[in-house]
Amino acid sequence: QVQLVESGRALVQPGGSLRLSCAASGILFGRYLMGWYRQAPGKQRELVAAITTGGSPNYTDSVKGRFTISRDNAKNTVYLQMNSLKPEDTAVYYCNGKRAERGTNYWGQGTQVTVSS
């Protein structure tokens, strides 16, 4: 059974920091492209950051320089370090794992991040 379990749900003040974690089980984690998506109320889900099997990151423009994605293949975990948080970062954040050659695509249950004073 495949599971992606996010942690790090929080209410954070603007300018604050938060680290999200996503622990994967039931997959060959090192073979998966891992990503963090977010969905704000009334908006479509968007890709925030992704990291390849080789550890190369990509970010959407709005978070570049503030967010850092990383992975620990020994722990089957992907992280999203979020700094200088803004109210517009408020959303449900979802962990995602893709393995294109197998056509597999898995989602976590989502974790709420609220940035507000």
Secondary structure, 3 states (H helix, E strand, C coil): CCEEEEECCEEECCCCCEEEEEEEECCCHHHCEEEEEEECCCCCCEEEEEECCCCCEEECHHHCCCEEEEEECCCCEEEEEECCCCHHHCEEEEEEEEEHHHCEEEECCCEEEEECC
